[in-house]
Amino acid sequence: MRIKNPGHHGGVLAAVVAGILLLLPLAGCANAPNGPAPTASVPATGASSAPAAPSPATAAPPSGPPVAPATAQLPVMAASAPVSLSIPSIGLRTDLLHQGLRENGSLDVPPTAAGAPASWYNGSPAPGERGPAVMLGHVNALGGAKGVFADLRKLTPGSEINVSRTDGSIAVFTVDRGAVYSKNEFPTLEVYGNTDGAELRLITCDGYDPATGLFDDNYVIYAKLKV
């Protein structure tokens, strides 16, 4: 897996407005052991259309200087680095590595050995802070074993994800949806873009091709802080 130049802590895509491509999809996983990843799916939610603006005949005339509408701020937690991740519905518990960038600008990723933990990208917000906290894990492992994120596809909307933090608190997230993306058409802004509240992204490989022994896709779980 390789990600280039993921940006800075506190907002993974804060510099996109400057025209910088900060984050690319996971580029690879360990070779698949004996077949593809699990095939159960999580339905994606649809997007609603924006309301139409009032016509000139019915719009009220301005009574003074324009005022920007207030933006509601969702409640978040103070910064505290994650220690472990647990998802009771699929029996997952893993300690979390804290990994950043390699010298070549690519993102360091967890080892591929059986039982290897998942990792938190320490350039993303801490889980519970405003913005998308990013965690990576393999779907499979060397030697034919399951990877730590092998069962992400079994998650359904509403499933809880618990992240224990160094300050002793637990950030509880609920799954919103899961989605599969081709590595050649990965929606960088949708996955890593800044958010109004505290969110979580769990990312692994998907789309095993037995002809090549490679994974062509990524699978992403979107979750939001439970408040």
Residue frames as a rotation matrix with the C-alpha (Angstrom) as fourth column:
MET 1
0.583 0.813 0.000 0.00
0.813 -0.583 0.000 0.00
0.000 0.000 -1.000 0.00
ARG 2
-0.591 -0.802 -0.086 1.30
0.797 -0.597 0.089 3.47
-0.123 -0.016 0.992 -0.79
ILE 3
0.678 0.733 0.048 -0.13
0.735 -0.676 -0.054 6.93
-0.007 0.072 -0.997 -0.26
LYS 4
-0.313 -0.846 0.432 1.71
0.843 -0.457 -0.283 10.07
0.437 0.276 0.856 -1.30
ASN 5
-0.914 -0.270 0.302 1.96
0.169 -0.932 -0.322 13.31
0.368 -0.243 0.897 0.66
PRO 6
-0.209 0.940 -0.269 -1.19
0.861 0.307 0.406 13.03
0.464 -0.147 -0.874 2.82
GLY 7
0.235 0.375 0.897 -1.01
0.060 -0.926 0.372 16.56
0.970 -0.034 -0.240 4.22
HIS 8
-0.730 -0.563 0.387 -1.01
-0.226 -0.336 -0.914 17.83
0.645 -0.755 0.118 7.77
HIS 9
-0.688 0.423 -0.589 -2.64
0.720 0.494 -0.487 17.00
0.086 -0.760 -0.645 11.09
GLY 10
-0.589 0.547 -0.594 -6.01
0.131 -0.661 -0.739 18.64
-0.797 -0.513 0.318 11.76
GLY 11
0.511 0.772 -0.378 -7.39
-0.380 -0.191 -0.905 18.34
-0.771 0.606 0.196 8.24
VAL 12
0.060 -0.577 0.814 -6.17
0.502 0.723 0.476 15.85
-0.863 0.380 0.333 5.68
LEU 13
-0.046 -0.031 0.998 -7.15
0.993 -0.108 0.042 17.96
0.107 0.994 0.036 2.70
ALA 14
0.432 0.233 -0.871 -6.72
0.533 -0.845 0.038 21.42
-0.728 -0.481 -0.490 4.17
ALA 15
-0.330 -0.679 -0.656 -4.37
-0.167 -0.642 0.748 22.42
-0.929 0.357 0.098 1.35
VAL 16
-0.250 0.278 0.927 -6.49
0.853 0.517 0.075 21.21
-0.459 0.810 -0.367 -1.55
VAL 17
0.781 0.573 -0.249 -7.66
0.417 -0.775 -0.475 24.77
-0.465 0.267 -0.844 -2.08
ALA 18
0.238 -0.785 -0.572 -4.08
-0.539 -0.597 0.595 25.51
-0.808 0.167 -0.565 -3.09
GLY 19
0.638 0.105 -0.763 -4.33
-0.757 0.267 -0.596 22.94
0.141 0.958 0.250 -5.85
ILE 20
-0.508 -0.857 0.088 -2.25
-0.854 0.489 -0.179 20.29
0.110 -0.166 -0.980 -4.11
LEU 21
0.464 0.579 -0.670 -3.25
-0.434 0.808 0.398 16.64
0.772 0.106 0.626 -4.46
LEU 22
-0.037 -0.522 0.852 -2.58
-0.981 -0.142 -0.129 15.45
0.188 -0.841 -0.507 -0.96
LEU 23
-0.315 -0.008 0.949 -3.75
-0.572 0.800 -0.183 11.86
-0.757 -0.600 -0.257 -0.79
LEU 24
-0.339 0.144 -0.930 -3.95
-0.843 0.393 0.368 8.92
0.419 0.908 -0.012 -3.16
PRO 25
0.729 0.681 0.069 -5.73
-0.647 0.653 0.393 5.57
0.223 -0.332 0.917 -2.70
LEU 26
0.222 -0.601 0.768 -4.05
-0.464 0.627 0.625 2.54
-0.858 -0.495 -0.139 -1.27
ALA 27
0.098 -0.272 -0.957 -2.02
-0.995 -0.034 -0.092 1.10
-0.007 0.962 -0.274 -4.08
GLY 28
-0.071 -0.145 -0.987 -1.68
-0.409 0.907 -0.103 -2.51
0.910 0.396 -0.123 -3.01
CYS 29
0.569 0.212 0.794 -2.02
-0.813 0.287 0.506 -5.21
-0.121 -0.934 0.336 -0.36
ALA 30
-0.450 -0.684 0.575 -0.38
-0.566 0.716 0.408 -8.50
-0.690 -0.142 -0.709 0.35
ASN 31
-0.738 0.185 -0.649 -0.95
-0.520 0.457 0.722 -11.13
0.430 0.870 -0.241 -2.31
ALA 32
0.227 0.924 0.306 -4.31
-0.960 0.160 0.230 -12.79
0.164 -0.346 0.924 -1.81
PRO 33
-0.453 -0.480 0.751 -4.04
-0.691 0.721 0.044 -16.19
-0.563 -0.499 -0.659 -0.10
ASN 34
-0.854 0.177 0.489 -6.77
0.322 0.919 0.229 -18.42
-0.409 0.353 -0.842 -1.52
GLY 35
-0.177 0.842 0.509 -9.42
0.946 0.003 0.323 -16.18
0.270 0.539 -0.798 -3.00
PRO 36
-0.289 0.110 0.951 -11.14
0.174 -0.971 0.165 -12.81
0.941 0.213 0.261 -2.79
ALA 37
-0.974 0.007 0.227 -12.18
-0.212 -0.382 -0.899 -10.87
0.081 -0.924 0.374 0.26
PRO 38
-0.544 0.838 0.039 -15.68
0.572 0.405 -0.713 -11.37
-0.614 -0.366 -0.700 1.78
THR 39
-0.826 0.206 0.524 -18.48
0.460 -0.290 0.839 -10.33
0.325 0.935 0.145 -0.56
ALA 40
0.152 0.901 -0.406 -21.23
0.982 -0.183 -0.039 -8.98
-0.109 -0.393 -0.913 1.72
SER 41
-0.506 -0.316 0.802 -21.90
0.563 -0.826 0.029 -5.32
0.653 0.466 0.596 0.99
VAL 42
-0.413 0.364 -0.835 -22.92
0.661 -0.510 -0.550 -2.23
-0.626 -0.779 -0.030 2.89
PRO 43
0.343 0.589 0.732 -25.47
0.932 -0.313 -0.184 -0.07
0.120 0.745 -0.656 1.07
ALA 44
-0.812 -0.583 0.032 -24.39
0.582 -0.813 -0.034 3.43
0.046 -0.009 0.999 0.17
THR 45
0.020 0.821 -0.571 -26.60
0.636 -0.451 -0.626 6.40
-0.772 -0.350 -0.531 0.97
GLY 46
0.122 0.104 0.987 -27.81
0.945 -0.315 -0.083 8.77
0.303 0.943 -0.136 -1.71
ALA 47
-0.832 -0.419 -0.364 -27.13
0.497 -0.855 -0.152 12.50
-0.247 -0.307 0.919 -1.88
SER 48
0.248 0.957 -0.148 -30.01
0.790 -0.289 -0.541 14.99
-0.561 0.017 -0.828 -1.74
SER 49
-0.105 -0.229 0.968 -30.34
0.851 -0.524 -0.032 17.78
0.514 0.820 0.250 -4.26
ALA 50
-0.863 -0.265 -0.431 -29.87
0.456 -0.774 -0.439 21.42
-0.217 -0.575 0.789 -3.22
PRO 51
0.141 0.972 -0.185 -33.06
0.744 -0.228 -0.628 23.55
-0.653 -0.049 -0.756 -2.87
ALA 52
0.012 -0.058 0.998 -33.82
0.891 -0.452 -0.037 26.02
0.453 0.890 0.046 -5.62
ALA 53
-0.854 -0.331 -0.401 -33.02
0.472 -0.818 -0.330 29.68
-0.218 -0.471 0.854 -4.98
PRO 54
0.109 0.936 -0.336 -36.01
0.537 -0.339 -0.772 32.12
-0.837 -0.096 -0.539 -4.78
SER 55
0.107 0.003 0.994 -36.90
0.966 -0.236 -0.104 33.93
0.235 0.972 -0.029 -7.97
PRO 56
-0.854 -0.481 0.198 -36.08
0.441 -0.872 -0.214 37.66
0.276 -0.095 0.957 -8.27
ALA 57
-0.262 0.833 0.487 -39.81
-0.132 -0.531 0.837 38.48
0.956 0.155 0.249 -8.02
THR 58
0.723 0.627 -0.290 -40.17
0.142 0.275 0.951 36.90
0.676 -0.729 0.110 -4.57
ALA 59
-0.066 -0.821 -0.567 -36.75
0.890 0.208 -0.405 37.48
0.451 -0.531 0.717 -3.03
ALA 60
0.803 0.327 -0.499 -36.67
0.556 -0.711 0.430 40.11
-0.214 -0.623 -0.753 -0.28
PRO 61
0.625 -0.603 0.495 -34.48
0.021 -0.621 -0.783 43.15
0.780 0.500 -0.376 -0.99
PRO 62
-0.150 -0.753 -0.641 -31.29
0.817 0.271 -0.509 43.41
0.556 -0.600 0.575 1.06
SER 63
0.858 0.507 0.086 -31.60
0.345 -0.693 0.633 45.65
0.380 -0.513 -0.769 4.13
GLY 64
0.717 -0.691 0.092 -27.89
-0.571 -0.506 0.646 46.06
-0.400 -0.516 -0.758 4.78
PRO 65
-0.212 -0.886 -0.413 -24.49
-0.973 0.231 0.005 44.46
0.091 0.403 -0.911 4.19
PRO 66
0.474 0.393 -0.788 -24.73
-0.417 0.888 0.192 40.73
0.775 0.238 0.585 3.42
VAL 67
0.059 -0.383 0.922 -24.14
-0.973 0.185 0.139 38.48
-0.224 -0.905 -0.361 6.40
ALA 68
-0.530 -0.314 -0.788 -22.71
-0.537 0.844 0.025 34.99
0.657 0.436 -0.615 5.98
PRO 69
0.597 0.798 -0.079 -25.00
-0.465 0.424 0.777 32.31
0.654 -0.427 0.624 7.44
ALA 70
0.049 -0.545 0.837 -23.81
-0.976 0.154 0.157 30.75
-0.214 -0.824 -0.524 10.68
THR 71
-0.035 -0.155 -0.987 -22.37
-0.490 0.864 -0.118 27.27
0.871 0.479 -0.106 10.35
ALA 72
0.810 0.376 0.450 -23.46
-0.574 0.356 0.737 24.82
0.117 -0.856 0.504 13.00
GLN 73
-0.281 -0.953 -0.110 -20.49
-0.810 0.297 -0.506 23.20
0.515 -0.053 -0.856 14.69
LEU 74
0.625 0.466 -0.627 -20.99
-0.134 0.855 0.502 19.57
0.769 -0.230 0.596 15.62
PRO 75
0.730 -0.359 0.581 -19.63
-0.647 -0.092 0.756 18.56
-0.218 -0.929 -0.300 19.05
VAL 76
0.478 -0.679 -0.558 -16.17
-0.121 0.578 -0.807 16.99
0.870 0.453 0.194 18.99
MET 77
0.882 -0.269 -0.386 -13.61
0.464 0.369 0.805 15.70
-0.075 -0.890 0.451 21.48
ALA 78
0.635 -0.752 -0.175 -10.27
-0.649 -0.643 0.406 17.17
-0.418 -0.144 -0.897 22.50
ALA 79
0.394 -0.575 -0.717 -7.19
-0.653 0.373 -0.659 15.84
0.647 0.728 -0.229 20.74
SER 80
0.172 -0.423 0.890 -5.86
-0.764 0.513 0.392 12.54
-0.622 -0.747 -0.236 22.07
ALA 81
-0.440 -0.448 -0.779 -3.97
-0.872 0.420 0.251 9.92
0.215 0.789 -0.575 20.08
PRO 82
0.639 0.750 -0.169 -5.65
-0.705 0.659 0.262 6.51
0.307 -0.048 0.950 19.62
VAL 83
-0.287 -0.681 0.674 -4.44
-0.860 0.493 0.131 3.38
-0.421 -0.542 -0.727 21.39
SER 84
-0.888 0.051 0.457 -6.71
0.155 0.969 0.191 0.62
-0.433 0.241 -0.869 20.13
LEU 85
-0.494 0.740 -0.457 -9.71
-0.853 -0.312 0.417 -0.06
0.166 0.596 0.786 17.88
SER 86
-0.877 0.272 0.395 -12.57
0.120 0.922 -0.367 -2.47
-0.465 -0.275 -0.842 18.56
ILE 87
-0.472 0.785 -0.402 -15.66
-0.828 -0.237 0.508 -3.38
0.304 0.573 0.761 16.54
PRO 88
-0.524 0.216 0.824 -17.82
-0.561 0.640 -0.524 -5.74
-0.641 -0.737 -0.214 18.65
SER 89
0.485 0.870 -0.090 -20.19
-0.649 0.289 -0.704 -6.75
-0.586 0.399 0.705 15.84
ILE 90
0.760 -0.267 -0.592 -17.39
-0.394 0.535 -0.747 -8.46
0.516 0.802 0.302 13.90
GLY 91
0.928 -0.345 -0.144 -15.24
0.337 0.608 0.719 -9.47
-0.161 -0.716 0.680 16.86
LEU 92
0.335 -0.836 0.435 -12.38
0.545 -0.204 -0.813 -7.14
0.769 0.509 0.387 15.93
ARG 93
0.959 -0.210 -0.192 -9.91
0.020 -0.624 0.781 -5.70
-0.284 -0.753 -0.594 18.39
THR 94
0.422 -0.860 0.288 -6.52
0.787 0.189 -0.587 -4.34
0.450 0.474 0.757 17.40
ASP 95
0.164 -0.517 -0.840 -3.85
0.531 -0.672 0.517 -2.16
-0.832 -0.531 0.164 18.88
LEU 96
0.941 0.215 0.262 -3.03
0.336 -0.504 -0.796 0.76
-0.039 0.837 -0.546 16.62
LEU 97
-0.166 -0.983 0.082 0.31
0.960 -0.142 0.243 1.68
-0.227 0.119 0.967 15.15
HIS 98
0.685 0.241 -0.688 0.99
0.104 -0.967 -0.234 5.38
-0.721 0.089 -0.687 14.63
GLN 99
-0.131 -0.725 0.676 2.47
0.835 0.287 0.470 5.81
-0.535 0.626 0.568 11.19
GLY 100
0.349 0.169 -0.922 3.33
-0.142 -0.963 -0.230 8.79
-0.926 0.211 -0.313 9.06
LEU 101
0.927 -0.014 -0.376 5.30
-0.375 -0.110 -0.921 9.38
-0.029 0.994 -0.107 5.89
ARG 102
0.510 -0.814 0.279 8.35
0.749 0.579 0.321 7.67
-0.423 0.045 0.905 4.50
GLU 103
-0.280 -0.737 -0.615 11.28
0.240 -0.674 0.698 9.66
-0.929 0.048 0.366 3.10
ASN 104
-0.906 -0.082 0.416 9.85
0.420 -0.030 0.907 9.34
-0.062 0.996 0.062 -0.43
GLY 105
-0.783 0.622 0.001 6.56
-0.622 -0.783 0.001 10.96
0.001 0.001 1.000 0.62
SER 106
-0.227 0.724 -0.652 4.50
-0.193 0.623 0.758 7.75
0.955 0.298 -0.001 0.62
LEU 107
0.330 0.464 0.822 2.46
-0.895 -0.124 0.429 6.73
0.301 -0.877 0.374 3.65
ASP 108
-0.824 -0.567 0.020 3.92
-0.523 0.746 -0.411 4.06
0.218 -0.349 -0.911 5.87
VAL 109
0.214 0.938 -0.273 1.52
-0.755 0.336 0.562 1.12
0.619 0.086 0.780 6.18
PRO 110
0.482 0.007 0.876 1.06
-0.764 0.493 0.416 -1.77
-0.428 -0.870 0.243 8.62
PRO 111
-0.695 -0.718 0.029 3.08
-0.644 0.640 0.419 -4.97
-0.320 0.273 -0.907 8.23
THR 112
-0.002 0.704 -0.710 1.49
-0.891 0.322 0.321 -7.86
0.455 0.633 0.627 6.32
ALA 113
-0.890 -0.352 -0.291 2.25
-0.187 0.862 -0.471 -10.63
0.416 -0.365 -0.833 8.82
ALA 114
-0.050 0.895 -0.444 -0.66
0.409 0.424 0.808 -12.60
0.911 -0.141 -0.387 10.29
GLY 115
0.360 0.304 -0.882 -2.09
0.931 -0.051 0.362 -10.80
0.065 -0.951 -0.301 13.30
ALA 116
-0.728 -0.655 0.204 -0.52
0.650 -0.754 -0.100 -7.47
0.219 0.059 0.974 12.33
PRO 117
-0.210 0.672 -0.711 -2.35
0.632 -0.462 -0.623 -4.49
-0.746 -0.579 -0.328 13.82
ALA 118
0.547 0.416 0.726 -4.06
0.795 -0.531 -0.295 -1.71
0.263 0.738 -0.621 11.96
SER 119
-0.573 -0.767 -0.289 -2.54
0.813 -0.578 -0.075 1.77
-0.109 -0.278 0.954 11.89
TRP 120
0.673 0.637 -0.375 -3.68
0.586 -0.769 -0.255 5.35
-0.451 -0.048 -0.891 12.38
TYR 121
0.055 -0.618 0.784 -2.21
0.815 -0.426 -0.392 7.89
0.576 0.661 0.481 9.99
ASN 122
0.026 -0.089 -0.996 -0.81
0.923 -0.381 0.058 10.44
-0.384 -0.920 0.072 12.44
GLY 123
-0.967 -0.253 0.027 -1.14
0.240 -0.872 0.426 13.28
-0.084 0.419 0.904 9.94
SER 124
-0.282 0.941 0.188 -4.93
0.236 -0.122 0.964 12.99
0.930 0.317 -0.188 10.13
PRO 125
-0.023 0.337 0.941 -7.05
-0.817 -0.548 0.176 14.23
0.576 -0.765 0.288 13.07
ALA 126
-0.967 -0.188 0.171 -7.09
-0.254 0.710 -0.657 12.08
0.002 -0.678 -0.735 16.18
PRO 127
-0.495 0.840 -0.223 -10.30
0.497 0.484 0.720 10.02
0.713 0.245 -0.657 16.39
GLY 128
0.128 0.628 -0.768 -12.89
0.977 -0.214 -0.012 12.30
-0.172 -0.748 -0.641 18.00
GLU 129
-0.544 -0.345 -0.765 -11.34
0.181 -0.938 0.294 15.53
-0.819 0.021 0.573 16.72
ARG 130
0.531 0.711 -0.462 -13.07
-0.280 -0.367 -0.887 17.46
-0.800 0.600 0.004 13.96
GLY 131
0.028 -0.488 -0.873 -12.26
-0.998 -0.064 0.003 15.95
-0.057 0.871 -0.488 10.57
PRO 132
0.842 0.336 -0.421 -11.69
-0.423 0.896 -0.132 12.45
0.333 0.289 0.897 9.18
ALA 133
0.093 -0.779 0.621 -9.39
-0.782 0.329 0.530 10.22
-0.617 -0.535 -0.578 11.23
VAL 134
0.480 0.005 -0.877 -7.80
-0.780 0.460 -0.424 7.72
0.401 0.888 0.224 8.84
MET 135
0.071 -0.433 0.899 -7.00
-0.650 0.663 0.371 4.10
-0.757 -0.610 -0.234 9.72
LEU 136
0.139 -0.159 -0.977 -5.49
-0.917 0.352 -0.188 1.47
0.374 0.922 -0.097 7.45
GLY 137
-0.058 -0.191 0.980 -5.46
-0.604 0.788 0.118 -2.32
-0.795 -0.585 -0.161 7.67
HIS 138
-0.804 -0.318 -0.503 -4.83
-0.594 0.457 0.662 -5.27
0.020 0.831 -0.556 5.41
VAL 139
0.328 0.937 -0.123 -7.64
-0.942 0.334 0.036 -7.52
0.075 0.104 0.992 4.16
ASN 140
0.937 -0.110 -0.333 -5.27
0.091 0.993 -0.073 -10.51
0.338 0.038 0.940 4.08
ALA 141
0.558 -0.786 0.266 -1.87
-0.684 -0.254 0.684 -11.50
-0.470 -0.563 -0.679 5.39
LEU 142
-0.163 -0.715 -0.680 1.16
-0.894 0.398 -0.204 -13.38
0.416 0.575 -0.704 4.21
GLY 143
-0.953 -0.266 0.146 0.86
-0.302 0.879 -0.370 -17.14
-0.030 -0.396 -0.918 4.58
GLY 144
-0.609 0.762 -0.220 -2.84
0.232 0.437 0.869 -17.27
0.758 0.478 -0.443 3.70
ALA 145
-0.565 0.399 -0.722 -4.17
0.797 0.039 -0.603 -15.72
-0.213 -0.916 -0.340 6.93
LYS 146
0.480 0.790 0.383 -6.92
0.805 -0.569 0.166 -13.11
0.349 0.228 -0.909 7.28
GLY 147
-0.610 -0.619 0.495 -5.89
0.388 -0.778 -0.494 -9.51
0.691 -0.109 0.715 7.66
VAL 148
-0.860 0.214 -0.462 -7.09
0.403 -0.269 -0.875 -7.32
-0.312 -0.939 0.145 10.50
PHE 149
-0.476 0.706 -0.525 -9.68
-0.599 -0.697 -0.394 -5.61
-0.644 0.127 0.754 8.25
ALA 150
-0.999 0.036 0.003 -10.85
0.028 0.714 0.699 -8.77
0.023 0.699 -0.715 6.46
ASP 151
-0.457 0.884 -0.094 -14.42
0.889 0.451 -0.077 -8.45
-0.026 -0.119 -0.993 7.78
LEU 152
-0.852 0.133 -0.507 -15.11
-0.021 -0.975 -0.219 -4.77
-0.524 -0.176 0.833 7.18
ARG 153
-0.796 0.559 -0.233 -17.69
-0.347 -0.106 0.932 -5.71
0.496 0.822 0.279 4.54
LYS 154
-0.435 0.650 -0.623 -19.82
0.725 0.663 0.186 -7.32
0.534 -0.371 -0.760 7.24
LEU 155
-0.801 0.117 -0.587 -20.42
0.376 -0.665 -0.645 -3.96
-0.466 -0.738 0.489 8.89
THR 156
-0.137 0.842 0.521 -23.86
0.898 -0.117 0.425 -2.42
0.418 0.526 -0.740 8.44
PRO 157
-0.336 0.060 0.940 -25.12
-0.089 -0.996 0.032 1.13
0.938 -0.072 0.340 9.05
GLY 158
0.625 0.554 0.550 -25.42
-0.539 -0.205 0.817 1.74
0.565 -0.807 0.171 12.78
SER 159
0.611 -0.495 -0.618 -22.64
0.631 0.776 0.002 -0.68
0.478 -0.391 0.787 13.79
GLU 160
0.967 -0.237 0.091 -20.48
-0.241 -0.749 0.617 0.80
-0.078 -0.619 -0.782 16.54
ILE 161
0.358 -0.932 -0.061 -16.73
0.516 0.252 -0.819 1.32
0.778 0.262 0.570 16.35
ASN 162
0.984 -0.027 -0.174 -14.85
0.148 -0.404 0.903 2.09
-0.094 -0.914 -0.394 19.57
VAL 163
0.284 -0.932 0.227 -11.49
0.307 -0.136 -0.942 3.85
0.908 0.337 0.247 19.65
SER 164
0.750 -0.146 -0.645 -9.65
0.644 -0.061 0.763 3.92
-0.151 -0.987 0.048 22.99
ARG 165
0.614 -0.470 0.633 -7.47
0.088 -0.757 -0.647 7.02
0.784 0.453 -0.424 23.38
THR 166
-0.295 -0.897 -0.328 -4.39
0.479 0.158 -0.863 7.90
0.827 -0.412 0.383 25.41
ASP 167
-0.651 0.087 0.754 -6.35
-0.543 -0.748 -0.382 10.20
0.531 -0.658 0.534 27.75
GLY 168
-0.941 0.257 0.218 -8.45
0.013 0.675 -0.738 7.23
-0.337 -0.691 -0.639 28.88
SER 169
-0.117 0.945 -0.305 -11.55
-0.639 -0.306 -0.706 8.23
-0.761 0.112 0.639 26.90
ILE 170
-0.563 0.054 0.825 -13.30
0.534 0.786 0.313 6.17
-0.631 0.616 -0.471 24.22
ALA 171
-0.556 0.384 -0.737 -14.49
-0.706 -0.686 0.174 7.74
-0.439 0.617 0.653 20.99
VAL 172
-0.365 0.540 0.759 -17.57
0.362 0.833 -0.418 5.84
-0.858 0.122 -0.499 19.81
PHE 173
-0.711 0.106 -0.695 -18.43
-0.641 -0.503 0.579 6.02
-0.288 0.858 0.426 16.11
THR 174
0.134 0.761 0.635 -21.40
-0.005 0.642 -0.767 4.62
-0.991 0.099 0.090 14.22
VAL 175
-0.736 -0.417 0.533 -21.08
0.458 0.272 0.846 3.28
-0.498 0.867 -0.009 10.70
ASP 176
-0.131 0.647 -0.751 -22.75
-0.541 -0.682 -0.493 5.44
-0.831 0.341 0.439 8.10
ARG 177
0.897 0.382 -0.224 -21.93
-0.387 0.429 -0.816 3.43
-0.216 0.818 0.533 4.99
GLY 178
-0.028 -0.903 0.428 -19.35
0.099 0.423 0.901 1.42
-0.995 0.067 0.078 3.14
ALA 179
0.823 0.275 -0.497 -18.19
-0.416 -0.304 -0.857 1.86
-0.387 0.912 -0.136 -0.44
VAL 180
0.269 -0.716 0.644 -15.97
0.644 0.631 0.433 0.16
-0.716 0.299 0.631 -3.02
TYR 181
0.754 -0.097 -0.650 -13.75
-0.435 -0.814 -0.383 2.28
-0.492 0.572 -0.656 -5.26
SER 182
0.796 -0.554 0.245 -11.50
0.553 0.500 -0.666 1.33
0.246 0.666 0.704 -8.11
LYS 183
0.227 -0.799 -0.556 -7.93
0.658 -0.295 0.693 2.28
-0.718 -0.524 0.459 -7.33
ASN 184
-0.633 -0.454 0.627 -7.85
0.774 -0.368 0.516 3.99
-0.004 0.812 0.584 -10.72
GLU 185
-0.242 0.644 0.726 -10.89
0.216 -0.694 0.687 6.15
0.946 0.323 0.028 -9.89
PHE 186
-0.283 0.059 -0.957 -10.47
0.943 0.198 -0.266 6.77
0.174 -0.978 -0.112 -6.18
PRO 187
0.454 0.551 0.700 -12.55
0.428 -0.824 0.371 9.79
0.782 0.131 -0.610 -4.97
THR 188
-0.479 -0.830 -0.285 -9.86
0.646 -0.113 -0.755 11.51
0.595 -0.546 0.590 -2.94
LEU 189
-0.734 0.202 0.649 -11.96
-0.387 -0.909 -0.155 14.48
0.559 -0.364 0.745 -1.81
GLU 190
0.331 0.941 -0.069 -14.93
-0.511 0.240 0.826 12.35
0.793 -0.238 0.560 -0.78
VAL 191
0.505 -0.172 -0.845 -12.82
0.525 0.839 0.143 10.00
0.685 -0.517 0.514 1.34
TYR 192
-0.201 -0.793 -0.575 -10.27
0.965 -0.061 -0.254 12.38
0.166 -0.606 0.778 2.83
GLY 193
-0.280 0.104 0.954 -11.93
0.240 -0.955 0.175 15.79
0.929 0.278 0.242 2.61
ASN 194
-0.985 -0.114 0.128 -12.50
-0.076 -0.380 -0.922 17.89
0.154 -0.918 0.366 5.72
THR 195
-0.260 0.926 -0.273 -15.79
0.626 0.377 0.683 17.37
0.735 0.006 -0.678 7.58
ASP 196
0.106 0.406 0.908 -17.99
-0.393 -0.822 0.413 19.47
0.914 -0.400 0.072 9.89
GLY 197
0.770 0.216 0.600 -17.81
-0.638 0.242 0.731 16.88
0.013 -0.946 0.324 12.67
ALA 198
-0.293 -0.850 0.437 -15.56
-0.823 0.457 0.338 14.09
-0.487 -0.261 -0.833 13.88
GLU 199
0.772 0.534 -0.344 -15.52
-0.635 0.633 -0.444 11.19
-0.020 0.561 0.828 11.44
LEU 200
-0.035 -0.740 0.672 -13.60
-0.438 0.615 0.655 7.98
-0.898 -0.272 -0.346 10.86
ARG 201
0.554 0.107 -0.826 -12.37
-0.815 0.275 -0.511 6.23
0.172 0.956 0.239 7.71
LEU 202
0.134 -0.489 0.862 -11.36
-0.305 0.807 0.505 2.57
-0.943 -0.330 -0.041 7.79
ILE 203
0.519 -0.033 -0.854 -9.62
-0.850 -0.126 -0.512 1.59
-0.091 0.991 -0.094 4.56
THR 204
-0.047 -0.536 0.843 -8.52
-0.164 0.836 0.523 -1.75
-0.985 -0.114 -0.127 3.16
CYS 205
-0.797 -0.268 -0.541 -8.08
-0.572 0.048 0.819 -3.48
-0.194 0.962 -0.192 -0.20
ASP 206
0.109 0.886 0.452 -10.85
-0.216 0.464 -0.859 -5.17
-0.970 -0.004 0.242 -2.18
GLY 207
0.753 0.328 -0.570 -11.61
-0.591 -0.042 -0.805 -6.59
-0.288 0.944 0.162 -5.60
TYR 208
-0.125 -0.845 0.519 -9.22
-0.376 0.525 0.764 -9.54
-0.918 -0.100 -0.384 -5.72
ASP 209
0.574 0.191 -0.796 -8.35
-0.819 0.122 -0.561 -10.63
-0.010 0.974 0.227 -9.26
PRO 210
0.628 -0.325 0.707 -7.29
-0.079 0.877 0.473 -14.29
-0.774 -0.353 0.525 -9.34
ALA 211
0.876 -0.302 0.376 -5.74
0.451 0.239 -0.860 -13.79
0.170 0.923 0.345 -12.77
THR 212
0.337 -0.771 0.541 -3.20
-0.133 -0.607 -0.783 -11.31
0.932 0.192 -0.307 -11.42
GLY 213
0.032 -0.269 -0.963 -3.19
0.880 0.464 -0.101 -12.13
0.474 -0.844 0.252 -7.71
LEU 214
-0.926 -0.367 0.081 -3.76
0.309 -0.867 -0.392 -8.43
0.214 -0.338 0.917 -7.00
PHE 215
-0.087 0.890 -0.447 -6.51
0.826 -0.186 -0.532 -6.27
-0.557 -0.416 -0.719 -5.53
ASP 216
-0.474 -0.049 0.879 -7.98
0.767 -0.515 0.384 -3.75
0.434 0.856 0.281 -7.97
ASP 217
0.281 0.743 0.607 -10.15
0.192 -0.663 0.723 -1.81
0.940 -0.087 -0.329 -5.52
ASN 218
-0.926 -0.366 0.096 -10.28
-0.019 -0.209 -0.978 -0.24
0.378 -0.907 0.186 -2.08
TYR 219
0.087 0.944 -0.319 -13.07
0.647 0.190 0.738 -0.66
0.757 -0.270 -0.594 0.45
VAL 220
-0.822 -0.339 0.457 -13.86
-0.018 -0.788 -0.616 2.29
0.569 -0.515 0.641 2.72
ILE 221
-0.012 0.789 -0.614 -16.01
0.954 0.193 0.229 2.44
0.299 -0.583 -0.756 5.84
TYR 222
-0.495 -0.002 0.869 -17.42
-0.063 -0.997 -0.039 5.89
0.866 -0.074 0.494 6.66
ALA 223
0.031 0.504 -0.863 -18.36
0.917 0.330 0.225 6.44
0.399 -0.798 -0.452 10.32
LYS 224
-0.004 0.072 0.997 -19.40
-0.102 -0.992 0.071 9.44
0.995 -0.101 0.011 12.42
LEU 225
-0.929 -0.370 0.015 -18.83
-0.020 0.010 -1.000 10.27
0.370 -0.929 -0.017 16.09
LYS 226
-0.081 0.916 -0.392 -21.76
0.706 0.331 0.627 9.22
0.704 -0.226 -0.673 18.23
VAL 227
-0.908 -0.223 0.353 -23.08
-0.023 -0.817 -0.576 12.22
0.417 -0.532 0.737 20.14
